Amino acid sequence: MMAIDPELQAQVDAQLLEQGAFSPLDLLIETGRLVYGDYEAWRRREIAVLDAVLMGNPEKIRAHIEAAAGYARSIGLEEQTQEFHAWHAAGKDDNAAPLRISTDPILQRLIGSRFAPTQNAPQMDLFFDNPVVALTNGLVRALRARDLTEAQRQLDRLYAQAPTHADLAAFDRLLAALGHLDHAIEDAQWELDFLLETAPTAKRLLGAQWRDLLAPLWRQLADALDACPFSSDTPDLHRSFALSQAQDWAGVSRCVLVESEWWAQPVLCLRLAQAAFYTKRRIEALTAWCHVCWRAPEQVAQVLEGRRQPDAGMTVLWQQFVEFDEEGAPEPNGPDLIPPEPTLTAADFPAWLLLHEPALAQQLAADLPMGNSPGEEHYRRVHRWVQARRAGREQEEIELRKALKQSHAGLFRYLKRTV
């Protein structure tokens, strides 16, 4: 098996587990390289070529996709070519030419491909004329295109042709979901539960294009929740959760920031951090992470070390923080015993970030902390020390160094390393 970055391998493996196949296009969306709203515009033919709106260095994106595709081939997945067409609209020709992904033929093939286990790949010589396979493929296309009339027609034919088909109930559920589109939501909790239960089925049967069916339904639920304030008792029954499922990241940021004392709710902080990552607003993301560290330090390691955490930069910083803590204090080298150094915790991560990257003190507010916990006090002290050092206020800098040494020897040890 070829060598691959563990994080990239985890993303490919997660797709395989959820969808039974790997799609480079889905990888671009999951890693923030492709904004889902831009993808939707492309499917509406509002954007001519998809790679024109990819976020980041084109060469790095290409290398990333090639590495993922290479790994997929190395574990025995079969590459299949996909075509993408504009979404169905009344009065328009559904047989129009396929959408263009890239003017580069290699990138066009890579992004447009799908990698599936051999047994899941279409066997054209055996099944080309199989009416059941043709019906299921047509049904999947109609659901992806949000074409309720065609999807119902194909499902009715599938019931007639194969009344014992294993996925009839699953397709019924997806058709019911499509039927919810453009209908008023009477019970938001019921709709939330329905969409959460439907998502795994959509991922399995629709593959990487499962969002094409569910995203507008999540936006519809978000609209129904517009006047509902956040409650920690029902955290998912909030507009920010529905918009995150629709991958409307700008919308997530807006509705979190208008919540009273959003910073006191770790769930909202984590949603804001995720949204800020996808919208390339690093300071907003760091602000949210600081509050998570102070309000729910026990969650930080679990989230930042999780496979589905999209912000690789934050994960790297967290790993450096953990590695520094694991180095420990120096061994005593004299007759006097050195008292044990306090262990760094997630609550100390924001202060460590300022020491690791002092320029952040020009962007993160000094009064960012909203409480008086030790972690927040350390952050304030380090922030003032960075500003005093930058301004050349030597006496103030010395006093703050002494104060930090007394309050947290571990952070002081890192301060000495930075200077």
N, C-alpha and C positions, 0 to 999 in steps of 0.2 A: 504494500500500500504506500502511496506517495505521502511525503511529509506535508502537513498543512497546519496553519495557525489554529490552535485549539479553539479559539473563539469562533472562527469561521466554520470549523468542523461542527461545532455545537449548533450553529444556525442552520446548517444543511441538515443535520440529524433531526433537529426540532421540526423542520418542514416535513421530513419523511415520516416522522411519527404522527403528525397531525393530518397530513394530506395524502400520504402514501406515495409522494413524488416530490421532486425538488425543482423549483422554478427560479432561475436567475432574476426574472422580473419581480417576483415576490421578495427576493433577497434585497433588491434595490429599495423597495418600499420599507421593509423592516429595518434596514440600516440607515434610513434617513437620506439616502441618495436620491430618492424620487418621492416628491411630495404627492400624496394621494390625490389632492385636488388637481395637480398638473396631469396625473394619469387620467383622471376623469375628463379633463378638457381634451386630451389626446383622443380618447374614445369618442368624443363628440365631434372630432375633426376640427377643433379650435386650435390645435397645435399640429403642425405638419409633420415634424420629426421628433420622436420621443427623446432621443439623447440630447437634444438642444436644451432640455430643462433639467438634466441631471445635475445634482449638487456635488461639486468637488472636482478634483483634477481628473480629466478624462483618461489619462494613462493609468492612474492608480485605480480608477473604477474598472477599467478593462482588465488589469492584472488581478484584481479582486475576483471578478467574475470568472476569469480563466482558471484561477486556483480552485474556486468552488466547483467548476465544471470538471476539472481534472480529478478532484477528489470523488465526485459523483461517478465518474467513469471507473475509477480505481476500485470502487466497492461493487462494481458490476451493474450499475444502473445503465439503462439504454437511453440514448439521446433521441428525442422526438422533436420534429419541427412543428411549431404552432403558427397559425395565422390569426391576426387580430383584426376584427372588422368594427366599423362604427356601430354604436348602439342603435337599436331599432328605434325608428321614429316614423310616425304616420306620414304617408305620402312620399317616403324616400325609398330608394332602391336598396333592398337588403343585400343584393349581390354585387355591390360596389367593390372596387379594388381594395385589397387588404391595406391596413394602416402601415405606415412606414415607421420602423424603429430607429434606423440609422442609415446614413449614406455610406457607411463603412460596411461592406458585405460580411466581414468577420463578426463585427459587433451586432449586426442585424441577426446573424445566425445564433450567436451566443445568448443574447437577451431574449430572443424569440423561442429558445429551446425549452424543453421540459425533460427531466431525467426521471425515469420510472423503472421499477424492477421489471425484468424481462417478462414475467408472467402477467404484468399489468399493461404491457405495451400491446397495441393493436396488432393482431396477426392478419395482415391484409389478405394473404392467400387463403386463409381458412374462413375469415369472417366478413370479407368484403360484401358478400351478398346476404349476410345474416340479417333478417329484418329486425330482430330484437336489438342487436348492436346498433343498427342504424337509428332505431327509435330512441334508445337511451342517449346516443350522441346528439340527436336532434333536440331532445328534451333538455339536455345540459346546455346546449347553445342558446335555447330560448330562455332558460332561467338566467343565464349570464347576461343576456341582452335585455332582461326585464320585460319580456314579451309574454304577457299573461295569456293572450288568446292562443298563440302558437304552442306555448307550454301545455295548456290544457288539452289542446288537440293531440299533441304527441303522447301525453299521459293516458288519455282515453284509448288511444291505439295500443299503447303498451299493455294496458289492462286486458284488452281483447286478445292480443297476440301472446302474452305471457302472464296469465293470471296468478301464477305462483312465483313470479320474479321476486327475489329477496329484497329489492330496494323499492318496491311499490309504496310502502308506508312512508319511507324516507322522502321519496319524491313528492308524495302527497303533502308532507309537512313543508317542503320548500315551496310548493305551489301555494299553500295556505299563507306562507310568509309573504310571497309576492302579492297575494290578494289583499294584504294589509296596507299596501302602498297607497297613499293619497286618501286614506280613510281616517276619520277622527279616532283618537285613542280615548276610550272611556275609562280604562283602569290601567294606570301607568305601571303599577307593580306587576300586574298580569302580563303586560306587554314586555316588560323587562325580563321576566322569567321565561317567556316564550322565546325571545331572541337569544338569551343565553343558552337555552336548551337546543335551539336550532343551529347555532354556530358550528358545533362539531360535525353535524350532518352536512352542512354547506361546505365545510372544508374538505370533507371526504369525497363528496360527489362532484363538487365544482372546482376542486383544486385551487390553484393560485388565484383564480378569479372569483373566489367566494365573496370577496368584498363587493363585487359588482352587484350582487343581490342584496346584501345586508346593509351596506353603508347608507343608502337613502332611508332605510327603516330606522336605523339608529339616529339619523338626523331628525327624522319625524318624531321619535321619542324625545329627543333633546328639546325640540320646540314645545312639546307637551309639558315638559318639566321646567319651562322657563321661569315660572314664578315660584318654584319650590326652593326654599333655602336648604342649605346643607344640614344634614343631621348625622351625627356619628353612629346613631342606631341603625340607619339605613343609608350607608355611604354611597351605594351604587345607584340609589334613587335620586340622582342629582344630574343636572345638565352636563357637568364636566365629565362624568363617566360615559354617558351616551356619546358625547362628542369625541371622546378618546377612542371609542369603538369604531366610530366613523372616520377616525384619523383626521379630524378637523382640529389640528393642533393650535392654530391661532385662536380658534373659538374656545378651546380648553383654557388657555392662558387668560383670556378675557373673563370668563365666568368664574375662575378661581380667584382672580385678583379683586373682583367686586364683592366677594364674600367677606363679611365682618370677621376680623381676626382669623383669616385663612391660615396664617402662619402657625396657629395653635393646633391645627388639625394635620397630623402626619399624612393622612390619605390625600388631602388636597395638595400638600407640599410635594408629594411624590408625583402626582399628576402634573403639577406645574413644572417640576424638573424634567419630566419626560417631554412635555410639550415644548419647553424651551430648548431642549436638545434638537428636536426635529425642526424648529424654526430658527436655529442657529443663534440663540440669544444666551450666550454663555453666562453672563452675570446674573441673569434671571434664574438660570438653572442652579448656579452656585448659591444664590440666596436661598432658594428652596431647599437645597441640600443642607445648608447650615441649620435651618430650622428643624429639619428631620433629625439631624445629629443631636440637637438640644432637647427636642420634645420626645423622640422615640429612638434613643441610641441603640437599643437592642435590635432594631430592625435594619440598621444600616448595613451591617456585614452581609446579612441574608440577601438584601436587595442588590448591593453592588457586586456580590460574587455570584449572582444568579445568571443563568445562561441567557435569559431573555432581556437582560438589562442592556438597552441599546447604546448607552453613552460609554464607549470604550475608553475615552479620555479620563472620565471619572473613575472607572475601574482601575486604570493604571495608577492614578494618584493614590487611591485607597491602598493598593498593593504596596506602593512605596512607603506609605504611612505605617502599614502593618510590619513591613520588613524593618523599618527603623526601630519600632517598638521592640521587635524580637531581638534586635542587637543587644538591648539591655544597657545598663550602666557599666562603666569600666570597673574592672576588678580593683579592690583596695591594694595600694602598693606601699603602705606605711603601717606603723603600729596602731594608728587609730582606725577603728572600723568606720566604714562609710555606710550611713543608713541606707536601707533599700530605697531605690528610686520608685516613685509611684508609676504604675502602669498607665500607659496612654489608653484612653477609651474613645469610642466614637464621638463622645461629647467634646473631645479635644481636637478633633479633625479640623474644624474651621480655623482654630488658632494655628495649627500646624500648616494649613494651606497658606495663610498669610506669611509665615516664615519661609515656606518653600517657594512662594511666588510673591515677593513683597509688592510688586506693582499692583496686585489686587487691592491693596489698601487705598488706591486712588479711585477704585471703582465700587468696591463694597463699602457700604456705609459703616461708620464707627458705631452708630446707634442702632445697628441691625438687630442685636439681641433685644428681646422683649421681656426678659426675666433676669433673675439674679443667681442662676445656677453657677457652679464653679466653671463649667465649660464656657459660659457666656462671659464671665468675668475675665477668664484667660484670653478670650478673643478680644475684648476691649483693651486689655493691657498690651497685647501684642500689636494691635492696630495703632495705639498711641505710640508705642516704641518705634514702629516703622515710620510713622509720620515725623517723630522727633529726629530720628536718624537722617531722614531725607532732608529735613529743614536745617540740619546742623545744630540742633539744640542739645549740646553735649551733656549738660548737667541733667536735663530731663531724661535723656536716653540712659544715662548711668543709673538713675533712680529706678527707672522702669525695668532695667535689667535685673537689679537687685530684688525688686518686688516679684518678678517672674521666677527668679531662682528660689525664693522662699515659698512661693505658692505651688510651683510645679517644676521639679528638677529635670524631668524628662523633656519638657518643652524648652527649658533653658539650655539643655545639652544640644538640642537641635538649633537653637538660636546661635550658640557659639559656632556650630558647624557652618551656618550660613554666612557668618561674618569673618 
